[in-house]
């Protein structure tokens, strides 16, 4: 299972800081997260960047394995 870490608005929408999900790809992960956390989470997820082991995943075909860590990062403002 991959470890999924939620930050800011994504953590708020999921009501959790982390989850363990058995997904085979980023697209599969998106579908499972939407199923678990609902429409509001899906809306926020659409604006988020996903980092797989620290590298931005720009494609839903990126493969995931059991030891991966995926960070769900909403856009941040400020500075």
HELIX and SHEET records of a PDB file:
HELIX    1   1 UNK A    8  UNK A   14  1                                   7    
HELIX    2   2 UNK A   26  UNK A   45  1                                  20    
SHEET    1   A 5 UNK A  18  UNK A  21  0                                        
SHEET    2   A 5 UNK A   2  UNK A   6 -1                                        
SHEET    3   A 5 UNK A  69  UNK A  73  1                                        
SHEET    4   A 5 UNK A  49  UNK A  52 -1                                        
SHEET    5   A 5 UNK A  55  UNK A  56 -1                                        
END                                                                             
